[in-house]
Amino acid sequence: MLDTFLEPLAAGQHLSESESTACLSTIFDSECAQSEIEQLLSALHTKGESTDEIVGFAKAMRAKMTPVTLNKDAIDLCGTGGSGKSRFNVSTAAAFVLASMGISVAKHGNRGSKQPNGSFDFLEALGLPIELSSAQCETAFSKTNLCFLFARMFHPAMGKVAPARKALGHRTIFNLLGPLCNPAGVTHQIIGCADEAIAKKLAPAIQRLGSKRVILVVGHNGLDELSTTGTSKLIDVRETAISESMFDPAELGLSAQEPEAISGLSGAENAALFKSVFQAGDVSHPIATIVALNAGLAAYCVGNSLTIADGVMLAQTAIRSKVAWAKFEDYRNSVSAL
């Protein structure tokens, strides 16, 4: 059933955007053999996914997702994964900080694929209900300026490829597609990439898919967050231009931290750390520093601050004053009542 697409891929040829859309639509709408899907994903991985293929697959995936309708523009903070590092859930914690700063956030994510340390493992460990419907997410957003979109709830068609992805055991094009398929259709994003080649591959695809502004982050030492351990690379994708720059936390007067200072473990352990740091407003803690750094970048991305430095100061104020913690409690109370 997938021979039309498998033959050129196996020969090292790229599919066009329309062929890519048709390919994934065929998988979603038909009963393809798992062996065929495995071959196709493996061939794409071996060849290297092209911009046309990423855009075409993303359009097919977006067409099948369950939409969430928000009443204003929002930002998402997420990553492509693959860093292989035990880490704190920085972007998820930053979502509470941003919402407390008046910035709308619709964070899309999942459980950890290999360990219970994904964003939704973290949220569940914080005592938050995670399997919310579109209507419930919309209600939470209207009340708190924040919602968390559990990927498994909004991408039912992905069940067609789950066995093949698990059998292959390596990254596939779907690792790239997750950040591009937020059910709320966010206009702005911070996307973390552990690898610069992946970021450069995503940038032109993002531009063609129509976001207002997305900043891709390649963190120091393979981190898929803006790092406090050293210099990170930023790729700023706007509607008509793509630019690159380097960011050194020393520019903000922050001393480089050891990787161990910002590492995390399971979702449960990260949740306990989040509570101890944010409930106390301990802005000096290394975890608070990296969360503020990434929240500051997001504030800059949406135009809420003129510079990253200004955004970081606003985020630190939200943490220190415990406004960020109050937003967490506000969100918890709101979703618990749904």
N, C-alpha and C positions, 0 to 999 in steps of 0.2 A: 504493500500500500504506500510505502514511503520511498520506493525505488526511484521515482522521479527526482527526489531531493538527495537521496543517498549517493547516487552515481557521481554527480559533479563534486559533492563534498569529499568523497573517497579519493577523487582525483586531485584534490587540493584546490578546487575552484570555489569561489564565493557565490552564494545565492544573492539574487537581487532583493530589494526590499519587499516587492510584491510576492516573490517566490517564498521569502522567509515567512511572511504573514500567512500565506497559503499553507506552508509546511506545518506551522504550529496549530493552525486552525484545523488541519486534517487530524492531527494527534488529539486535539480536544474533542472533535466532533465524531470521530470514528473509533473503532475498536482495533487499534494497531497492536501488533505483537510487541511485548516488552523488549524482546531481543532486537527488533527493528529500532525502537526508540533508543535503546542503549547504543546501537551502532551509530545512529545519527548524532547523538550527543557526544559520543566519543570522537567522531569524525570532525565535528565542529571544534572540539577542544584541541585536537591534534593539529588541525589547520590553523586555528586561531580565529576567533569570531571577528567578522568585519563590522563596520559601522552600519551598513545596510542590513545585515543579519540581526544586529542588536535592535535597530529601529523597527524592523519588520516583526520580530518576535514580541517586542514590547507592545506594539499595536494590537497584535492578536491576543496577548495576555490582558491588556486593558479592556478589550471588547468583551471578555468573559468575566471580569471581576464584578463583584457586587458593589455598587457605588455608595458613597457617603456624601451627602449634600450639606455643605457648610454655608453659613451666611456671610462669610468674609474670607479674604485670603489668609493662608496659614503657611507655616514652615514645617518641614520635617527634618529630623536629624537621624541619620542611620548610616550603616556601613555595608560594604560588600562582603565583610567577613574574611576569613582566611588568614588572619594575623597569626593564629596558632598560639596566642599568648593568653595567659590567665589575666583577666583585666576587670576592673570595676566598670559598671554600666554607666559610663560617662554621659552619653547622649540622652539616656532615659532620665537621669537625675537632672540634666540640664533643661529638660522639657519643663519641669516644675519651676525652675528658676526663671525661665523665659516667660512662662505664663504669669508668674508673679510680677513681671516687669511690664505686663500689658501686651505682650507679643503672643499672637495666636499660634498654637502648635497642634498639629495632627500627626502624631508619631506612629509610623507603620513599623511592625517588627514581628518577631517570632520567638519561639523557644530556641535554646541552643541546639545545634544539630548533633553535637557529640557529647556535650556536657550540659548540665542544668544551669547554665550561666548566661542565657540569652536575655533580651530585654523583658520578655514576658515571664520568664522564670523569676526575674527580679521583682516585677510588679506583683506577681502572685505571692511571693514571699513577703511583700509589704502589706499583704492582706487585702489586695484590691481584686475585685472580680475582673476577669480578663476576656471572657467569652461574651462580649457585648455585641448586640445586633447593630445594624446601621442606625436605626431609630434611637437606640440607647446612646450610641456614640454622638449622634447629633444633639441629643438632649444634654449630655455631659458637656459638650463643647459650648452650647449656648449658655450654660450656667457658669462654666469655669474658664472658658477660653482655651480649653485643653481636651484632647481625647487621644486614646491609645487604640490603634487599629490592629487587632490580632490577625496576622496574615491568613491563618488557616480558616478564619471566618469569612473572609472576603474573596478568596481565590479557590473556590471549590473545584475548578477545572484542573488545578495542579495535582489533584489525586491521580490523574492519568499518567503523570510522569514521575510520581514519587517512588514507585518500585525501581524504576530504571536509575534514578539518581542515587538511591541507596545502594544498588548493586554495583554501580561504577565506583563509588567511594572516592571520587575526586571532584574538584570544582567543575561546574558546567555553566553554560550560558545563563542558567537561571539564577546563579549567584550575582550576575550582573543586572538581571532584570528586576529583582526584588525592589531595589531603591527607585527604579523608574516607574513602578506601578503602584503608587500610593492610591488607595481607593477614594480618597478625598480630593484627588487632583490638585495637590498643593502647588503653589506658584513659586515657592522658594525652597531650597534644600541645602543642607550641609551633608555631603556624602563622604564618608571615610573610606579610604582605600589603602590596603597594606602594601600595595605594589604600584609604582609609578606608571608602569606600562598599562595597567588596568585603567588608571585615572585618565591617561591620554586617549585610551580607546573609548571611554565613556563620554568624554567632553563633546565631541562633535555629534554623537548620538543624542545627547541631552539637548543640545541646541536645536536639532531638527524636531525634537518632540515637543518643543514649545514652552518650556519653563521661562519665567521672567528672569530669575537669577539662581544659579546653583554654584556653590563653591565646593570643589573637590579637594579633599585633604589627604596628603600622603604624610603620615606622621613620622617623626624621627624614630629610628630603630625598628621600623616595620609596624608601627602602631597605626591603627585606622582611626585616629583622633588627632586633633591638634595637640602636640605633645609638650610636656614640660621638661622632658629629658634632653632636648636639643632642637635643632632647626628642622622645621617641617616645610613641605612644598605645598603651595596653594595654586589651584587652577580655577580661575574665576570665569564662569560661563554665563554670558549675558545673551540677549536676543540677537545681537549683531556682532559680538566680539568675544574672543577667548584670550585671556591673558594669564601669564604665569608669574609667580613671585615666591620668595622664600620668607619664612617667618621665624624669627628667633625670639623665644620668651625673654631673653636678656634685654630686648628692646623695651620691655615693660618693667625692667628692674627685678625680674624674677630669676633667682639662681637656678641653674640646671639641677634637676632632681634625679636621684637614682631610680631606675625602673621599678625596683621593689617598693618604692614609696607610693606608687600609683597602681600597683597590681591589685587584682581582686581574685576571688575564688568562685564559689557557687553563688547562685542567686540569693540563697538564704543568708550567706555570710556577707554579701554585698549589701543586702537590705539592712542587716544589723549595723553595718558601718555607716550607711546613709543616715539611719535614724540617730546614731550617736553624734555624727558631725553636724547635720543640718538642724536637728532639734536644739543643739547648743549654739548654733550660729558660729561655729568654729571656722572662721574664714582662713585661719592660718594653716589648717590641716592640708597636706598635699592633695588629698582627694578633692577638697573644696577648691583648691587652686586650679586643678585641671578642669573641673566642671565649670568654674567661672570663665576660664580661658575659652572653652568651646561655646559656652552661652554667649560670651562677648563676640565671638566670631559670627554667631547666628544673628545677634542684634545688628551687627554691621551689615550682614547680608541683606536683611530686610529694610535697611535704611533707618533703623531706630537709633543708631549712633553713627557719627561721622567717621570714626576710626575704630579699629579693633580694640585699641587701648581704652577708649571711652566706654565701649561695650563691656569690657572686662570690669571696669570700675563700677558700672551699674549693676552687674551681676554680683560682684563682691558685696555691694551694699545690700542687695536683696538677701544674700546668705547671712551676712552679719546681723542684719536687723530682724532676722527670722521670718521675713515676709515670704521667703521661698518655702520654709517649713509650713507656714500658714496656708500657702497654696496647696501643698500636699494634703493637708488635713481637709481643706475645702473640697478638693477633688475626691478624696476618700469618702467623705460624708455624702457628696452628691451621687456618686456611682453606687454606693451602698443602698441608697434609697430607690434605685431604679428597679 
